[in-house]
Amino acid sequence: MNDQDLKPFLYPRSVAVIGATERPGSWGSFIIEGLRAFPFAGSIYPVNHQAERVFGIPAFRSVSDIPGPVDLAVLTIPENQVEKTLKECGEKGVQGVVIISAGFGEAVEGGKEREKGLVALAHTYGMRLMGPNVSGVFNLFADFNASAAPIGHLIKTPVAAVCQGGYAIYDLLAHGYYRKMGVGIFIHTGNEADLTTTDFLAMMGDLPEVQAVVMYIEAVKDGRRFLETARKVAEAKPVVVYKAGKTPGASRAAASHTGALAGSFKVYEGAFDQANVVSCPTMELLLPLGQALAERPPLKGRRVVILTMGGSWGVALSDALESEGLRVPNLSPGLQKRLRDMGMPVRASVKNPVDIGASGLFLAEDLLTELGREILRSGEADALILHGFGRPGMDAEGTPPTLRFYQEINKNIIRAYAAMEKEFQIPVLIGSAYGPSESQAVFDLTREGIRIYQRLDETAQILSRMFRYWERRGKDRPLSEQAALGAERSSARG
């Protein structure tokens, strides 16, 4: 298979929405509204056997009535109409079909056999299928959105999401919007009767606009091919996978969700390690981890230096980092002396963590900025964390001037540290106890595109996985026969 087979799904010149309607809450309306929400340059053809227009766009009674060629058809119709419509699409010369319709292998006995019949029918016409049981696809680089994703909460980033599930990813996108996180490409493969996550992962490896790939998978059909593809892609860009179905209960849920039988998680973990695939510990971390790997400089060692607005935060951060295999080493006597000479008082620790709160200098903007620069210049830090800035409180009528003053100082310090990452090409992560809805400073800085993490474990998990990925990238790590066979057997059980 080559990328040309998949191009209609991400770069279509024309899209037919079969089952298009204006009825609120229907899939036919979701897809049409998604397409209209962006300046898609191609043609949109609603297919509705009763309506003359759908959202002002001329409609057609069947796909065969459409006057021009159709690259992609999106089916939002009852499952008992799919086979007949698929044949009409084939006769029309449609290249790709997205089957939103559910009620196949994930739901009913005999559903898998029906899926095989749909694939065989499609292939007789040279068509490829995505689905069934999907929620759509979008490519913001092409202003194309044939999905039910939250339209007002999509942010184009160099991260692509290739997933067997859809709705949870939409929730992550909506939440990520308020942290300036998102994906430029989203692909939901659903039951994978034909095209699989592996097929689209290979395509993502070839797209220059994609700098990292995040994946939600429950099971893979061809374990060996998936691992070989992932290993190849991971040599050029990070591949982050949340493997669902780790427990017996989750495996049963996966079977009713996409019809997948999730294989052994331990087998997958070992195989991911061989392929330098980044295993994501939680679904919630998928976007933050993918974003960090796509946009931050490589983490070349385990040494992390912490500057914190309170000793307790420093202790807790040290616990979190070292639990993830990173190090929080004492700074050298020479560097400690230089920090003292710059103005850090004796009452404040400069060993690591560096306790800014105890220094009483948290308003000394120039000094605090220079402390960070001195640490990064020293060569003693592979990564730096600034934690504890971003005062609580939102701007409103009657906000005390002192709060606004503190907020501005906080913002200037955080901006300076964020800029150091690009200057020194060393990861610099910013943490705060407050989110965008709790701190005006965090809200304003997030809108500027500065990442601010609220959870210590999130910060530690991101850094540790950045280190593991960059430590292994570029090394000759051929896929062992044991890992390949394990994945084969696990996927065969699924």
N, C-alpha and C positions, 0 to 999 in steps of 0.2 A: 504494500500500500504506500502511496506517496501523498504529499500534502495537497495535491490537486483534487484528490477524492474528498478531502475535508473542507476545501476552500468555500464551497457553497454554504457551509454552516456558520462561517465567520465573516466572509466577505461576499455575501450575495448581491447580485445586481437587481434582483427582483424577488419579492416574497409574496406568496399567496397564503392567506390565513383562512383555512377552511373551517367554517363554523363561526366566522366573525359575527359579532352582534354588539349592540349597544346596551344589552341587559346588564345592569350593575352586578358585580360579583361573579360574572361568568368568565371562563377562560378565554372565550372569544373576544370579550371586551378588554381583558388584561393585556392580551398580546397586541391588539390594535393600538391601545393607548400607549403601550411601551414603545412601539415603532414610531408613533407620532410625537413622542416626547423628545426625540433627538432629530437633528437635521439629516436624517437618512437620505442619501443621494439617489437610492434606487427606487424602483416602482413598488407600490404596495397594492395588492389586489385582494380585497375582502371577498370571500365566497359565502353567499347566503342565498338560499333558494327562494326567499320571500322578499327580502329588503332590496330596494333599489340603490340605497346609499347606506354606508355605515360610518358614523362620525364624519359625514360630509364627503366620504370617498366613494366613488362609483363602485357598486358591488356587482358580482356575477353569480349566476345560478349554479354554475359548476366550474371546476378548474379548466375544463375543455373549452369553455366560452371565453376565457381570457385571451385577448388578441395577441399579446406578445409572449416571448419565452419566459419561463419561470425557473429560476435557479433553486429556490427553496420553498417547500410547502410546510406549513405548520398546521397540524391536525388537532382541532379542539372540538371533537365530535364524540358521540357515544361509541364505545368499543365495538359494538356490533356493526358499525358502519365503516370501520377502518379498512377492512380488506377490499371492499368495493371501491372506496376512495383511493386507496393505494394503487389499484389497477388504473384508475383514471389518471392519476399523477404520472404513472409510467407511460401511458399512451400520449400524454402531453409532452413528455420529454423532461420532466422535472429531474434534477440531479440529486437533491437531498431532501429528506423528509424528517421532520421532528414530530414525534407522536406524543402529544401531551396526554392523550387518553390513557386511563388506567383500567385495571380489571383483567390483567393477563397473568403472567407467571407469578406475580407477587400476591395474587388474591384467590385464584380459583384452580381447581384440579383440571388438568389439561391445558392450563394457560401457557406452559412452556412449549408445548407442541404447537399451539396456535402461533406463538412468537416465531418458531422455526418456519412455519408456513408463510408468515409475512416477509421474513428475510428472503426466503427462496423466491417469492413473487417479486420483491423489489430487485433482486439481483438479475432476474430475467430481463429487466429493463435497464440495467446498469445503474440503478439508484442505490444510495446508502441511507441507512436509518439511524436516527438517534432516538433511543427510548425502547419500548413505550414507558409510560409512567414517569414523565419528566415535567419540569416546570419551566423549561425554556433555555435560551442561550443569549448572551449579549457580548458585543465587542465594541467597547467605547472608542477604540482607536479608529473604527469605521463608522461611528455614530449609528450603530445597529443594535437594537434591543428588542428581541422577540422573547420576552420573559415576563414573569410577574414580580420581578425584583422591585423593591421600593424606589420608585422613580426619583423622588426628591432626595434620596440618600445615597446616590451613586457617585463615587469619586474615582476618576481615572488615575490609576497608578501602574507602575511596571510589573505588577504582580498579577498572575493568572490563576484562576481557581478551576480545577478539573475535579468534579465531584459526582459520586453516585447518589447523593442526597441533595435536596434543594432548599427546602423551607428554612432549615436551621442556618444555612449559609446566608439567606436573606436577612435573618435576624442579626447575624454577625455583621453584615454590611450596614444595617441600620444603626447598630450600636457603634460600629467603627467610624461612621460618618462624623460623629461628635468628637472623634479623636483624629480626624483627617486621615483615616485609613480606608482603603477600599481595594477593588481589583479592576483592572482594565478589561479583562476577559473573564467570562463565567460560562462554564459548560456543565450541564447536568446530564449525565448519561443514563440515569435510571436503571431499568432492567437489563440494559446492554444486550438486547437481542442480536444486534449487529455490531455497531461501533462501540468501543470500550474506552475506559479511562486511559489505557495504554496507548491506544491510537492517537488520542488527543494530546497526551503527554509528549509523544514523539514530535507532534507538530509544534508544541510550545517550545521545544528545544531549538527549532529552526527560526523562530520569530525574533528579530532583533529588538522589538519593542518590549518583549517580556524578559525581565531580569530575575524573576523567581517564580516558582510554581508551588501553590498550596493545593493539597488534595484531601478529600474525605473519601475513604474507601471502606467498604464492608467486606468485600472479597474480590479476588482477581481470578479471571477465568484461565489465564495462562501465566502461571507464576514465573516461569523462566523468562518468557518474553518481557513481562513487566519489569523484572529486575534488570535485565540487560538494557532495556530502554531507559530506565531510571538512572542506571549507572552512567550511561552515555550522556544523558542530559545533565546530570549532576557534575560532570567534568567542566561544564560551561556555566551553569547557573544552579542555584540551590533548589532542591526539591524537598518540600516539607509535607509530611503525610500524617494525618490523624487516622489511625486504624481503629475503626469501630468494631463492636462485636467481640469484646475481650472476655466477657463472662458468659455463662450459659444463658442467663436471662437476656443479655444483649444480643446473643446469637439468634435466639428465637425472635426477638424484635426485628432483627435484620431480615430474617426470612419472610416476615409479613410486610416489610417495608419495600424491599426491592427484589425479593425472591432469592436473595443471596444466602448461602450457608457459610458463615464466617469461619475461616480456618484458624488454627492455633496461633494465638497472639505471640507466643514465644518464638515460633518458627518465623513469623513475619519480622519480629524485632531483630533476630539474628541475620536474616536476609537483608534487611534495611541497612544494618551495620556494614555488611559486605559491599553494598552498592553506594555507600555514603549518602543514603537518603536520611534526612533529618526526621526522626520520629517525634511527633508533637504530643506532649503528655495530656493535653486537654483540647477540646474543640475551641474554647474561648481564646486559646493562645495562637490559633492558626494565623489570623491576620497580623497581630503584632510581631510574631516571629517571622512570617514571610516578609513583612515590611522591613524589619531590621536587617535581614539577610540581603534584601534587594538594594537598600539605600545606604547602609553604614559601611565604613571601611572594614577590611578583614581584622579579626581578632587573632593576633599572632602568638599570644601566650596566655598563661593563666593568672598573671598578677593583676589584681584590681585594687585601685586606690579609691578610698571613700572620703568625701568631704560632706559633713552632715551638720544639720542645725540642732543636733541633740545627741548626747552620748548613747541613749537607749536605741535610737535609730541605727547608729553605727554598729552596736552589738548585734542587733537583730539582722541587719544586712550582712554582717560577717557570717552569722550562722547560715543564712540562706545561700550565700555564695559558696562557702566551703562545703555545704551539704551537696552542692552540685558539682563538686570536683575542682572548683576554682580556688585561688589563694588570695589571702589578704595579708601580705607580708609587712613587717615593720619597714618603714623608710630608713634609708641609710643615715648614719649620724651626720654626714655632711649635708644631706638634703634637709634633715630636721633643723640643723643650725641655720641654714639659709632661710627656712620658713620663720624661725624665731627672729632672725635679723630683719626680716621684712615687716615684723610688727606683731607676730603671734605671741600673746602673753604666756607666762609660765603656767598659769592655771588651765590652759587649753592644751589638750594632747595634740602632738604633731607626729605621732608614731605611725598611724594608720589603723583605724579611721582618724582623720583630722577633724577635730571638734570645733567647728566654727561657732556653734551656739555658746559654748563655754567661754569663748574669747570675748564676747560682747561686741564683736566687730561686724555684726550682721548688716549694718548700714554702711560699712566702709566699702563702697562699690568698687573703687579702683584697686584697693588692696586685695579683696577677695578674688577679683578677676586675675590679678597677677599671681596669686597663690596657685591657681589652677594651671596657669601657663608655666610656672616654674616646675611643677610636678611633671607635666607632660614633656618639658624640655629635658628633664633629668634622665630619661631612658629607664626609669624604674616602674613605669606603669604601662601595662598592655591595654588597660581600659580604665576609665575614670567614671565615678558616679557622684553626682551632686544631688543630695537628697535633703528635703525639708523646707525648700523655699516655695513660694506661692501661698500667700497669706489667705485665711478664710474670709469670705465676705464678697458680696456682689455689689456693683455700683447701683445706686438707686438715689432717688431724691432724699436728701438729708444724710447721705453718707459722710461721715466725719472726714475732714481734710487729711487728718493723720493717716487714716486707712488708705486713702488714695496715694499718699506719699509713700507709704510702705510698699504698696502694690507696684508702684513705678520702679522703686529701687529693686524689688524682687525681679521684675520683668527684665530690667537692664542686666542684672547679674546672670539670669538664665540665658538671655540672648547671647551674652558674651561666651558662656560655656558651650552653648550649642554651636557657635561659630568656630570654636577651637577644634571640634571634630574634623572639620574640613581642612583647617590650617595644618594640623599635626597628623592627619590621617590615622587617628587613633579613636576607637569608639568612646564617645562621651554620652552617658545616659543620664537623664534628668528624672528625678523622682519627687513626688509630693504626696502628702496624705490626702490632698483635696483634688476633686475632679473638676471638670469645666463648669458644672452647675453649682459648685460650692466656692470657687475662687475666681474672682475677676481676672487675676493675673494668669491663672491656668487657662481660662476661657480665651483670653486675648492671644496668648502665645500659641495655643492649639490652632486657632484660626490662622495664625501666621505659618503653620506647618511644623512647629516644634513639637516633637514627641515628648510627652510627660507621662510617666508610669505611676500608677497609684499603689500597686501591689509589689511588695518586696520579692515574693516568690516569682512573679512575672519577670522582674528585672533579672533575677539570678538565672532563671530557666532560659531566657533569651541569650544571655551572655555565654552560658555553658554550651548551648547548642551552636552558637556562632563559632566558638572555639573548636568544637569537635569537627564541624564541617570544614573550616579552613585548615585545620591540622591535617586532614586526610585528603583534601582536594589536591590533585596533581600527582599524588602518589600512585604507583602502579599497584592496584588492588584488584587483581582478576577475581571474578566471581567464582567462589569455590564450588566444586561439584556438590558438596554437602548442602550448601545454602540453596543452590538451584534445585536439587532434588527435594529438599524440604519444602520449598515454595511450590514445586510441582505437585507434591502429595497433598499439601494443604489446600491448594486451589482445586485439586481434583475432588477433594471431599466437599468443596463448596460448589 
